[in-house]
């Protein structure tokens, strides 16, 4: 039994359509997964652009409120705080731990508001996503500056109960989490935890006074 030409064409179209559907599903799923992983980074970048654009017209409190929402929702500050304080974390009672989380959150927000204080046509560009262990991924991006070299911003994001959140920021190869961990550990060792809290409160005040 042989297929006629029109029957062969029909069968070919059917098989081709099935193959396209089968191949499209995993590609679509992969794209959707990548978008979910990128969500906290994209939201941060969108807010930073707004922050820079509004630097001359918005008050500090307005800019702080703009950053507060995106930092609180997209950064895993409790985990970051725990990692930064390392072995000292367990020696704190629950109230002190929660107070430090709030303190570090305020420091993070104030730092972003202080550093991103002008706009000259900058934009963020996503470069790649690399899978890591323990439900983590590395999102590589860069800040494109019209009159200067781009600045590398890489983010380690982690799946936290179904929501991807930033747990580390690496700017031009410098891991901010590692720097703070070493700095804070040294202060606690030489001067105590209360001294660290006092220094961070003072740093927040200084950052806010510059605006």
Order of alpha helices (4+ residues) and beta strands (2+ residues): alpha-alpha-alpha-alpha-beta-beta-beta-beta-beta-alpha-alpha
